[in-house]
Structure formats: C-alpha cells, structure tokens
C-alpha cells in the first residue's frame, strides 16, 4: 500500500482512491471472521465485542448535549450500537454497505438500509443525530459524504464521528509501525485534527465545532462533532481568531466528570467570544499552530505534568484549570470506608469501626488522616512541579488558590479565579415528568456523580438505610468494587441508574426533593449547582469550597459522620415545602454568579494575561540590551545609625529567605553618622544603596526605595527586625488572595512577647481625636490562639509590610507630610479606600527590637496623630471593641465578623444562669473559662442554694468586670444577705438569650456563638445543647481530668469539632440541664414564673423548663461544633 500526503491540508490517501467501495473491499472483507478486538477485517463475530466498547460511544451523545430523538448510525455493521441506543430510548435507523451485516441486523428487528448515505434517498431534515464511527476513513469523497449528512440533519442536529488519528504523537513517532497503518489496510484516507476541522468547516458552521484527539488502549482516535446551523457562510476573519488547544486526561470521554463538563461548557461559550478551540486528550499533545494551551485538572499530576512538558517544549504558553483539592483525607477515607464495610462482622463491630473513623483514629495499613501513603507524597511533589511549569492558573475559587499556595508554596504564579457555571437552558425549570414516567418515582433523595470513594455515596446510603424515603443513585459504575459495596449496604428502596444524559438528569433533579453531595472534597460542587437550578434542596459536604458557592442557602454535612449526613438529609427533605424561599434565593444566586458565559469571559481574561506575560517574557529574553533583571520582590530597608541591628537584619534576611525567590534589597541610608556608610559600601549581590545627605524620615526614604524597585511586590522592612524562616513566603501567599492590597506580619519582642499582631483604631475623647491607632495585644505573651489566625484589619504596621508595586504607585506612596509615625496607617487607609484589603498574616514572623532609632523616632508623635485625624476623621470608624469582641469567635465567625453580628441583631445581650454548687474551686475555674471564652455582652445570674455573699463577691472578683454578676431577688432569698442586701438583684433575665449552665462545666472557644448560631438556624428550635464528655444527647469518650492534661485535651476536641462539624445540628429527643441555650421570649411565652426560672439551681426546675419548651412545640438540637467539658463526681 502506498500512501501520499497533501502538502496543503495534511490529508493522507492511498495512491488510487476507488470510486466503487464494493469492488475495492471485496466480498471477503465483509464475511471473514474478525481478527482482534475491534474486528477491523470482518463482521461475523462483531456482536461478541463487549458492550463497554459501545457504551462509551453512546455516552458521547449526552456529553455533547444531544438528548433523545431520531438517530441514524452510518456504518452500523450488525447493529450492536443501535441495540444499545434503542434501550436508551433513541429512535434508531442504520446504514451499512455490507449485505451480510444488514441481514444480521434486520434479523434483530432493526431498521437498517443497505448502501451509502450518499446513494440512498433519505428524507431531508429527518434526523436529530447522525453517528459515523470508524467510517470517514473508508469514504472516497469526504465532501460528498458530509454534504449528504448535512442534508438529512434537522436544524440544530449534530454529526458525531470517530476516526483513526494519523496525526497523533504515536503515529508520528512510530511511522509505518503505527497500529493504524498495520491493522487498517483497507482505509482510503488517513488524517489529523487539522484536516478534520477543515473538512467539517467546509460543510458545517465553524463555531461550536468540536475536533478532539484521544487515546483508548493502543488506538488513537479523532472525534468530530458538528452542528447544523442556518448559515454556513465562512468569514475570512475567523482565521485570525485566537486558537487554543484544550488538553485533558485521556479517559475523559468514557469516564466523564466535572472537569469534562467544565471543559466542554467553557469551549462552547468561548467560541461565542470568537475563540477557536480544539481538544487533545493525548498523553503527548502536539501544540503546533496554537496560540496557547489550556490544560484541565491537576489531580492526575504525573499525567498532566507530562502533557504540559510536551507543550512547553515548543514554547507554547500554558494555562491550567487546577480543579485541585488536597487528597490527604480523601485517600485515607476511601481506603478506610472500604475496609470498614468489607471487614465488619456485625452491626456492633461496624459501629465501633465507624466511631473510630469519625474521630479520625482509624489507621489502615499505615494510611492515616495525616499520612495517606508514600505514593501520594510523590503525587504532591509532581503537582508542585506542574504548578511551577505552567504560565497561568485558573482556579475555581479563592479557597482553591489559597490551598495551592499554602500546600505547595506557589506564591508568585499569576492567576484568575474562574467559578464554575451551570447551563440554565438544561437545568432551569426542568420538567420532572419524563423521569417520573420512565422510572415511576418522585419526591426522592438523589445522589448524582460517579460511584467512587471521593463522592462518599457508600456512607450516605448506609446513613439513610433505615429511613422510609426513596433514594435514586445516578452515576457511572466504573469502580466496580465500590459500586458493589454501595448496592450491598443500600436499602431496598434505592434505585441505581448507571448513566443519564444531561436533560434526563435535569428531569431527575426536578422530580427529586433533595440532592445530597457528601464528598470528601469539592472544589465547586457542580452537581449541587445543577440540582439547585432544577429546584432541588441541596445537602453538601462541609469540605472544600462549597461554603464559598452556597453560603447559608445549602444544608451542610460532615462526610466523616453518617449521623450528620442523615440528619442534614432528613432536615432538607422534611423542610422541602417550607424551603421554597431558600431555593429561590439559591437559584437567583446561581443565575447571577455561576453561569458559563461569565466563566468563559473570565477565562478569556486569563488567556489575554497569559499571552501578555509570555510576550513580555519572550521580549525580555530576546532583548539583550535591557539592563538589570526583573525581581519578584523588592525589599526596602530605611536605616539611620544602629549598624549592629542592620547587620543582624541582613544576616537573618539572607539566612531565612529562599534562594529561589527572586528578590532585591534596597537600603536607604538617612544620613547615618556611625559605621553604617562604610559597612553598606562593602555589601555585594543584589543590593542597591541610597545615601541621603540628611535624615528625610521614614516615608521619604521608603518612597525613594520604591522608585528604584524592580519587583512586582514591595516589602518595607525596619532595620531593627530579624526575619524568621518562612516569613516572605507567607506574605506572598496571603497577597495572592482576592483584593488583598497590603499584608502585615507578626512581630515579636526578643523575649517572645507580642509587639505587633495588627493595629486597632481607638478614639480618645479626652484629647479630642477620633482616630488613635493602637497595637492590639501589645506586650502580651505569644500564646494566644487568636493571634495565630490571619485577619482583615484597617491597618498594619510598616515595620514589615508587603504591597503590590502598582498599587503603591497608584495611591501615591507614603505621605511625606508625616514624620516617622502614622504614615503606614495612612497608607493602609488609602489602600482600603480603593476597595483593597489589609490583612495580618501570622505565619510571617519577625523579631522586632522596636524603635531603636532613638528620640528622633518620637519627635513628632502628637503632630502625626493630629495630621492623621485631619485627613481621616469621620471617614474611619474605631474598631478596637469590635476586634476584641470578635476574638471569642472561631474561624468562620471571626472571618464573617459584622455579618454574623447582624444576624444576631447587633451584639445581643446574654443572660447566663449559673448553677453554683459547694466546690468553690470548681466554680472559680468554670467562671474563668466563661471570662476567657465569652465575647458577647452578658449578665451572670447566680442560682442555687449555695449562693452566699462571699461566693457572690468571689465570682465578681474573678469576672474582672467582664459580666454583670447578679442574684435573683426571689427564689434564693434565704441566702440574700441582710436587710441591706449587698447583692445586685434581678427578677427577670434581661438578655435576648438565656443559657443555663452548671459550674461543673468548662466552656471552650466559640461555645456561645456556636449555641446561638444553632438556635437561630431555624425558627422551630427552642433549645440547644453542646457535645460533652458526659451527656445523654451526644457524648464523646471519657477524658481524664488530670489538671496538666485537661486543658490540652479540651482544646484539641473543641478545635476538631469546630473544623469538622461546622453547622451540623442534629435533632435530639432530650437535653440535659447542665448546659442549654434558649430564647428569653420563648420562656416568657411559656409563662414560667420567676421562682422556677431563677431557682434553676435545682434539676427539677431545669426539667420543668425543658418540658415546657417541648410542650410548646419546639425542637431540641445539639450544636455538634460546640464542646463543653463536664467534671463529674462533685
């Protein structure tokens, strides 16, 4: 066989293309038993090919947006594909040139035509879809073949074809040894992506044309998808469009997931923006002829790394849609869950295993929650190399980018956040009838997505196994082992459906009540977005970026805990009718913020930035006359004398700043009179020295350095600081967050006490100013949890401050009207006035000797304060009280700040009714924990027969004014002192909420906010209790009360519950009186008399209160993200 290639289009053809295929192929071709899996040489054993080889082709139809309708399969052979399509609901006809194959197919009852699509007279515009698998390479006249198909397609109909890829990497590398040449001796043509696109464009509209290359086993395929549109006029300007090559994992088309949906939807909408796109799923994509490549996914890192390496070899710029999550927990959980359900011999043992699993104590073959496997450590290493190798990142959320920065140290990579979207044409107002009519089921719970360990369907099915609620599981069962476990442990009322096209899936969502997505990690939660648009309530995992997408409009579950999954699902299911407003808000949010049109627009911005960066980089490399080099960071150090500190600063800077970070140092000497000039003159390396003839002050010196800076970021650094390891990487990582303008560091005195963890703004009416900057927690020991958390502030110190150079230039640099004070505060205010954030980053730590420059530092303090107020009075509000109040909040509430306070109606007052016992030391430690961890305004009402004036006085002293300490005017009258009554008394709680608490309890961080958040989560919740070590509601294992270990154990449990159980509030039948919160108006509505309320020192009184709440129709809940420790044996 002799093959020749066209120099213009790349088409390879045999020397003499036959006009008559029957004569060319001969009778033996059609009758001879096939050799090999694909039966290339015959039809007689065609039906023995496994269904899987046709099912993935059938799934392509749904993947490219075709639903049920009339389908013509060209080259149908004996009808194996047609049979599967009929089962899936298609109205199918076929065409084949083999009399033998047509005869076999007709015996099966299939409607098959003998001949070619060109020779047969088929009704025009009669088919919704035409498939042509392994046909085009046999056709002598490709143009006539495509024209005939175009004629019989309905408007909007699609052609989907597959053919061998003679332009693949393997075909080029193996030449005549390529399997496509060795096994396809009767093919007329051989072509690549370039020719297929050109051929399809001649007949079909170029826009929304898909040409893709991929590998399946040892075969290389081309996929072509073309749609019939009204106009086929070719626009010459189309050839000038941006040309992008999409690259994804090789198994994308037969194991599609969220990454494939994102790829195809992005492609479709980018084409509306005049971007020309091809797809390569090859392990060795060939990027010649494209402007850039866009790679999807980073989870199969070794594969994507190899793909990117091939693209970079030809100098092609590469964008990466990261679709990233850290799989440390996921990989452990997948192994652990399978092992639990495979090895448990009975229900009791299963529960023991699940308890160990829920508490993250289960280790399987050395795999733990913090150490999944040595292999995954290698994967993470390859992921880092992948992130470093690409030119631009396109994460789905800010959280995803932050995770990449923190876990891989990727601090300097440019990026654009591109949230995922949903197709409203498919999912909005979807019709439930088609699904209900086909499967006979409605008002069910749906779990959608591939059945695999990461999706966690097994634990969800186990959690719901005893509930009388229909369940539908939709997802491809490629992981057979996991799918079988799911079916084994599922209840009888569960319907498993292997695969649904998009429109049928939308109908399923519309027929359901609740969509549950209990995954171990979701970068988006695309399934839940789709379901929500189809009017489903959604239950999503509390892992990953789900909160950023859904906020308060979804129900959340802890994937570790079957009970959490069950409770959230039941709550969503039974509240469906009342949840209509919530679902409408979520639909409006999705339509406005999460659509593919916006995603495509943001992706295009990323492309333009990538090309600009690449062009600049190429120009810099080619232009040898450009002096100097670009730096990532310019570190600017103003100095005035004290050379011994400057030397220590430079030594620490060199020792603790990574060599791979491109940075320069600019030192501005403000007319030092000691040895500073001489020593600075001897410095070598990337150091620039500026010498002033007089001391111009901090602001002027910093501005001088900034003008000379060549870095993307500026870091202003005092010469009396000593950077510690990781200081600069942490600043850069934080600067990557959205709208971050300034980042400040943690500064410690040499003895370890706090010098700076952020600046608060106070007011001082005594001197007539409304703005007085203060360092929070100044001189406090550095053992506060709150100082180890990043936070947004109005200002940070300039002793170590990072800012983007363009932003610094935009605001005009430091205001030189200030002299050695408050110029840093003024700069932060101006940055915030432009909408940028000022953030404190605790992982960046430096030792600061503070103000060693002498009296010159304080010469104009009062002038600077007056100047600051002149500029900003009335524009800046004091926030010192807000900051200190917020420091009782755990991570989520601290971040939400004012938003959470608004939900609880502007810092509500709390009444804490404390049941006081005989053990005064126990009472004192309880009150101390209240003082430490109660951030909201509160009154402390002492109850119980043991209350005396001495105890009242002792508790008041312990509170240090944190609470208003009172005793009831009634109920405890016997102990209320003499006739002068030294107590502050009350007859009624004055707070909006009442918390009843035993003095056997030790509260923990976030206890009060967590209880109140749960209490406010639903109007029918009447009382809320915590998780405890001694409780009839939800109890943790026994914890030793040894004084040395107890605080650490409480903190560990409380921290874990806050992070894993956020927003999980199961309903319980009963609460205990040791601790519960309720609303004051509920108690007043119950008409409980003051004696009962304020004599809550007795257990019977508390039971009466709880019984009254239940009788009034309210629910009991447990805030599982709150832990309170009880000391027993009193």
C-alpha positions, 0 to 999 in steps of 0.5 A, spaced: 500 500 500 502 506 498 500 512 501 501 520 499 500 526 503 497 533 501 502 538 502 496 543 503 491 540 508 495 534 511 490 529 508 493 522 507 490 517 501 492 511 498 495 512 491 488 510 487 482 512 491 476 507 488 470 510 486 466 503 487 467 501 495 464 494 493 469 492 488 475 495 492 473 491 499 471 485 496 466 480 498 471 477 503 472 483 507 465 483 509 464 475 511 471 473 514 471 472 521 474 478 525 481 478 527 482 482 534 478 486 538 475 491 534 474 486 528 477 491 523 477 485 517 470 482 518 463 482 521 461 475 523 463 475 530 462 483 531 456 482 536 461 478 541 465 485 542 463 487 549 458 492 550 463 497 554 466 498 547 459 501 545 457 504 551 462 509 551 460 511 544 453 512 546 455 516 552 458 521 547 451 523 545 449 526 552 456 529 553 455 533 547 448 535 549 444 531 544 438 528 548 433 523 545 430 523 538 431 520 531 438 517 530 441 514 524 448 510 525 452 510 518 456 504 518 452 500 523 455 493 521 450 488 525 447 493 529 450 492 536 450 500 537 443 501 535 441 495 540 444 499 545 441 506 543 434 503 542 434 501 550 436 508 551 430 510 548 433 513 541 429 512 535 434 508 531 435 507 523 442 504 520 446 504 514 451 499 512 454 497 505 455 490 507 449 485 505 451 480 510 451 485 516 444 488 514 441 481 514 444 480 521 441 486 523 434 486 520 434 479 523 434 483 530 428 487 528 432 493 526 431 498 521 437 498 517 438 500 509 443 497 505 448 502 501 451 509 502 448 515 505 450 518 499 446 513 494 440 512 498 434 517 498 433 519 505 428 524 507 431 531 508 431 534 515 429 527 518 434 526 523 436 529 530 443 525 530 447 522 525 453 517 528 459 515 523 464 511 527 470 508 524 467 510 517 470 517 514 476 513 513 473 508 508 469 514 504 472 516 497 469 523 497 469 526 504 465 532 501 460 528 498 459 524 504 458 530 509 454 534 504 449 528 504 449 528 512 448 535 512 442 534 508 438 529 512 440 533 519 434 537 522 436 544 524 440 544 530 442 536 529 449 534 530 454 529 526 458 525 531 464 521 528 470 517 530 476 516 526 483 513 526 488 519 528 494 519 523 496 525 526 497 523 533 504 523 537 504 515 536 503 515 529 508 520 528 513 517 532 512 510 530 511 511 522 509 505 518 509 501 525 503 505 527 497 500 529 493 504 524 497 503 518 498 495 520 491 493 522 487 498 517 489 496 510 483 497 507 482 505 509 482 510 503 484 516 507 488 517 513 488 524 517 489 529 523 485 534 527 487 539 522 484 536 516 478 534 520 476 541 522 477 543 515 473 538 512 467 539 517 468 547 516 467 546 509 460 543 510 458 545 517 458 552 521 465 553 524 463 555 531 461 550 536 465 545 532 468 540 536 475 536 533 478 532 539 484 527 539 484 521 544 487 515 546 483 508 548 488 502 549 493 502 543 488 506 538 488 513 537 482 516 535 479 523 532 472 525 534 468 530 530 462 533 532 458 538 528 452 542 528 447 544 523 446 551 523 442 556 518 448 559 515 454 556 513 457 562 510 465 562 512 468 569 514 475 570 512 476 573 519 475 567 523 482 565 521 485 570 525 481 568 531 485 566 537 486 558 537 487 554 543 488 547 544 484 544 550 488 538 553 485 533 558 486 526 561 485 521 556 479 517 559 475 523 559 470 521 554 468 514 557 469 516 564 466 523 564 466 528 570 466 535 572 472 537 569 469 534 562 463 538 563 467 544 565 471 543 559 466 542 554 461 548 557 467 553 557 469 551 549 462 552 547 461 559 550 468 561 548 467 560 541 461 565 542 467 570 544 470 568 537 475 563 540 477 557 536 478 551 540 480 544 539 481 538 544 487 533 545 486 528 550 493 525 548 498 523 553 503 527 548 499 533 545 502 536 539 501 544 540 503 546 533 499 552 530 496 554 537 496 560 540 496 557 547 494 551 551 489 550 556 490 544 560 484 541 565 485 538 572 491 537 576 489 531 580 492 526 575 499 530 576 504 525 573 499 525 567 498 532 566 505 534 568 507 530 562 502 533 557 504 540 559 512 538 558 510 536 551 507 543 550 512 547 553 517 544 549 515 548 543 514 554 547 507 554 547 504 558 553 500 554 558 494 555 562 491 550 567 484 549 570 487 546 577 480 543 579 485 541 585 483 539 592 488 536 597 487 528 597 490 527 604 483 525 607 480 523 601 485 517 600 485 515 607 477 515 607 476 511 601 481 506 603 478 506 610 470 506 608 472 500 604 475 496 609 470 498 614 464 495 610 468 489 607 471 487 614 465 488 619 462 482 622 456 485 625 452 491 626 456 492 633 463 491 630 461 496 624 459 501 629 465 501 633 469 501 626 465 507 624 466 511 631 473 510 630 473 513 623 469 519 625 474 521 630 479 520 625 483 514 629 482 509 624 489 507 621 489 502 615 495 499 613 499 505 615 494 510 611 492 515 616 488 522 616 495 525 616 499 520 612 495 517 606 501 513 603 508 514 600 505 514 593 501 520 594 507 524 597 510 523 590 503 525 587 504 532 591 511 533 589 509 532 581 503 537 582 508 542 585 512 541 579 506 542 574 504 548 578 511 551 577 511 549 569 505 552 567 504 560 565 497 561 568 492 558 573 485 558 573 482 556 579 475 555 581 475 559 587 479 563 592 479 557 597 482 553 591 488 558 590 489 559 597 490 551 598 495 551 592 499 556 595 499 554 602 500 546 600 505 547 595 508 554 596 506 557 589 506 564 591 508 568 585 504 564 579 499 569 576 492 567 576 484 568 575 479 565 579 474 562 574 467 559 578 464 554 575 457 555 571 451 551 570 447 551 563 440 554 565 437 552 558 438 544 561 437 545 568 432 551 569 425 549 570 426 542 568 420 538 567 420 532 572 415 528 568 419 524 563 423 521 569 417 520 573 414 516 567 420 512 565 422 510 572 415 511 576 418 515 582 418 522 585 419 526 591 426 522 592 433 523 595 438 523 589 445 522 589 448 524 582 456 523 580 460 517 579 460 511 584 467 512 587 470 513 594 471 521 593 463 522 592 462 518 599 455 515 596 457 508 600 456 512 607 450 516 605 446 510 603 448 506 609 446 513 613 439 513 610 438 505 610 433 505 615 429 511 613 422 510 609 424 515 603 426 513 596 433 514 594 435 514 586 443 513 585 445 516 578 452 515 576 457 511 572 459 504 575 466 504 573 469 502 580 466 496 580 468 494 587 465 500 590 459 500 586 458 493 589 459 495 596 454 501 595 448 496 592 450 491 598 449 496 604 443 500 600 436 499 602 431 496 598 428 502 596 434 505 592 434 505 585 441 505 581 441 508 574 448 507 571 448 513 566 443 519 564 444 524 559 444 531 561 436 533 560 434 526 563 438 528 569 435 535 569 428 531 569 431 527 575 433 533 579 426 536 578 422 530 580 427 529 586 426 533 593 433 533 595 440 532 592 445 530 597 453 531 595 457 528 601 464 528 598 470 528 601 472 534 597 469 539 592 472 544 589 465 547 586 460 542 587 457 542 580 452 537 581 449 541 587 449 547 582 445 543 577 440 540 582 439 547 585 437 550 578 432 544 577 429 546 584 432 541 588 434 542 596 441 541 596 445 537 602 453 538 601 459 536 604 462 541 609 469 540 605 472 544 600 469 550 597 462 549 597 461 554 603 464 559 598 458 557 592 452 556 597 453 560 603 447 559 608 442 557 602 445 549 602 444 544 608 451 542 610 454 535 612 460 532 615 462 526 610 466 523 616 459 522 620 453 518 617 449 521 623 450 528 620 449 526 613 442 523 615 440 528 619 442 534 614 438 529 609 432 528 613 432 536 615 432 538 607 427 533 605 422 534 611 423 542 610 422 541 602 415 545 602 417 550 607 424 551 603 421 554 597 424 561 599 431 558 600 431 555 593 429 561 590 434 565 593 439 559 591 437 559 584 437 567 583 444 566 586 446 561 581 443 565 575 447 571 577 454 568 579 455 561 576 453 561 569 458 559 563 458 565 559 461 569 565 466 563 566 468 563 559 469 571 559 473 570 565 477 565 562 478 569 556 481 574 561 486 569 563 488 567 556 489 575 554 494 575 561 497 569 559 499 571 552 501 578 555 506 575 560 509 570 555 510 576 550 513 580 555 517 574 557 519 572 550 521 580 549 525 580 555 529 574 553 530 576 546 532 583 548 539 583 550 540 590 551 535 591 557 539 592 563 538 589 570 533 583 571 526 583 573 525 581 581 519 578 584 520 582 590 523 588 592 525 589 599 526 596 602 530 597 608 530 605 611 536 605 616 539 611 620 545 609 625 544 602 629 549 598 624 549 592 629 541 591 628 542 592 620 547 587 620 543 582 624 537 584 619 541 582 613 544 576 616 537 573 618 534 576 611 539 572 607 539 566 612 531 565 612 529 567 605 529 562 599 534 562 594 529 561 589 525 567 590 527 572 586 528 578 590 532 585 591 534 589 597 534 596 597 537 600 603 536 607 604 541 610 608 538 617 612 544 620 613 547 615 618 553 618 622 556 611 625 559 605 621 553 604 617 556 608 610 562 604 610 559 597 612 553 598 606 559 600 601 562 593 602 555 589 601 555 585 594 549 581 590 543 584 589 543 590 593 542 597 591 544 603 596 541 610 597 545 615 601 541 621 603 545 627 605 540 628 611 535 624 615 528 625 610 524 620 615 521 614 614 516 615 608 521 619 604 526 614 604 521 608 603 518 612 597 525 613 594 526 605 595 520 604 591 522 608 585 528 604 584 524 597 585 524 592 580 519 587 583 512 586 582 511 586 590 514 591 595 516 589 602 518 595 607 522 592 612 525 596 619 532 595 620 531 593 627 527 586 625 530 579 624 526 575 619 524 568 621 524 562 616 518 562 612 516 569 613 516 572 605 513 566 603 507 567 607 506 574 605 506 572 598 501 567 599 496 571 603 497 577 597 495 572 592 488 572 595 482 576 592 483 584 593 488 583 598 492 590 597 497 590 603 499 584 608 502 585 615 506 580 619 507 578 626 512 581 630 515 579 636 519 582 642 526 578 643 523 575 649 517 572 645 512 577 647 507 580 642 509 587 639 505 587 633 499 582 631 495 588 627 493 595 629 486 597 632 483 604 631 481 607 638 478 614 639 480 618 645 475 623 647 479 626 652 484 629 647 479 630 642 481 625 636 477 620 633 482 616 630 488 613 635 491 607 632 493 602 637 497 595 637 492 590 639 495 585 644 501 589 645 506 586 650 502 580 651 505 573 651 505 569 644 500 564 646 494 566 644 490 562 639 487 568 636 493 571 634 495 565 630 489 566 625 490 571 619 485 577 619 482 583 615 484 589 619 484 597 617 491 597 618 498 594 619 504 596 621 510 598 616 515 595 620 514 589 615 509 590 610 508 587 603 504 591 597 503 590 590 508 595 586 502 598 582 498 599 587 503 603 591 504 607 585 497 608 584 495 611 591 501 615 591 506 612 596 507 614 603 505 621 605 511 625 606 507 630 610 508 625 616 514 624 620 516 617 622 509 615 625 502 614 622 504 614 615 503 606 614 496 607 617 495 612 612 497 608 607 493 602 609 487 607 609 488 609 602 489 602 600 482 600 603 479 606 600 480 603 593 476 597 595 483 593 597 484 589 603 489 589 609 490 583 612 495 580 618 498 574 616 501 570 622 505 565 619 510 571 617 514 572 623 519 577 625 523 579 631 522 586 632 527 590 637 522 596 636 524 603 635 531 603 636 532 609 632 532 613 638 528 620 640 528 622 633 523 616 632 518 620 637 519 627 635 513 628 632 508 623 635 502 628 637 503 632 630 502 625 626 496 623 630 493 630 629 495 630 621 492 623 621 485 625 624 485 631 619 485 627 613 481 621 616 476 623 621 469 621 620 471 617 614 474 611 619 470 608 624 474 605 631 474 598 631 478 596 637 471 593 641 469 590 635 476 586 634 476 584 641 469 582 641 470 578 635 476 574 638 471 569 642 469 567 635 472 561 631 474 561 624 468 562 620 465 567 625 471 571 626 472 571 618 464 573 617 465 578 623 459 584 622 455 579 618 454 574 623 453 580 628 447 582 624 444 576 624 444 576 631 441 583 631 447 587 633 451 584 639 445 581 643 445 581 650 446 574 654 443 572 660 447 566 663 444 562 669 449 559 673 448 553 677 453 554 683 454 548 687 459 547 694 466 546 690 468 553 690 474 551 686 470 548 681 466 554 680 472 559 680 475 555 674 468 554 670 467 562 671 474 563 668 473 559 662 466 563 661 471 570 662 476 567 657 471 564 652 465 569 652 465 575 647 458 577 647 455 582 652 452 578 658 449 578 665 451 572 670 445 570 674 447 566 680 442 560 682 442 555 687 442 554 694 449 555 695 449 562 693 452 566 699 455 573 699 462 571 699 461 566 693 457 572 690 463 577 691 468 571 689 465 570 682 465 578 681 472 578 683 474 573 678 469 576 672 474 582 672 468 586 670 467 582 664 459 580 666 454 583 670 454 578 676 447 578 679 442 574 684 435 573 683 431 577 688 426 571 689 427 564 689 434 564 693 432 569 698 434 565 704 441 566 702 440 574 700 444 577 705 441 582 710 436 587 710 441 591 706 442 586 701 449 587 698 447 583 692 445 586 685 438 583 684 434 581 678 427 578 677 427 577 670 433 575 665 434 581 661 438 578 655 435 576 648 438 569 650 438 565 656 443 559 657 443 555 663 449 552 665 452 548 671 459 550 674 461 543 673 462 545 666 468 548 662 466 552 656 471 552 650 472 557 644 466 559 640 461 555 645 456 561 645 456 563 638 456 556 636 449 555 641 446 561 638 448 560 631 444 553 632 438 556 635 437 561 630 438 556 624 431 555 624 425 558 627 422 551 630 428 550 635 427 552 642 433 549 645 440 547 644 445 543 647 453 542 646 457 535 645 460 533 652 464 528 655 458 526 659 451 527 656 445 523 654 444 527 647 451 526 644 457 524 648 464 523 646 469 518 650 471 519 657 477 524 658 481 524 664 481 530 668 488 530 670 489 538 671 496 538 666 492 534 661 485 537 661 486 543 658 490 540 652 485 535 651 479 540 651 482 544 646 484 539 641 476 536 641 473 543 641 478 545 635 476 538 631 469 539 632 469 546 630 473 544 623 469 538 622 462 539 624 461 546 622 453 547 622 451 540 623 445 540 628 442 534 629 435 533 632 435 530 639 429 527 643 432 530 650 437 535 653 440 535 659 440 541 664 447 542 665 448 546 659 442 549 654 441 555 650 434 558 649 430 564 647 428 569 653 421 570 649 420 563 648 420 562 656 416 568 657 411 565 652 411 559 656 409 563 662 414 560 667 414 564 673 420 567 676 421 562 682 422 556 677 426 560 672 431 563 677 431 557 682 434 553 676 439 551 681 435 545 682 434 539 676 427 539 677 426 546 675 431 545 669 426 539 667 420 543 668 423 548 663 425 543 658 418 540 658 415 546 657 419 548 651 417 541 648 410 542 650 410 548 646 412 545 640 419 546 639 425 542 637 431 540 641 438 540 637 445 539 639 450 544 636 455 538 634 461 544 633 460 546 640 464 542 646 463 543 653 467 539 658 463 536 664 467 534 671 463 529 674 463 526 681 462 533 685 
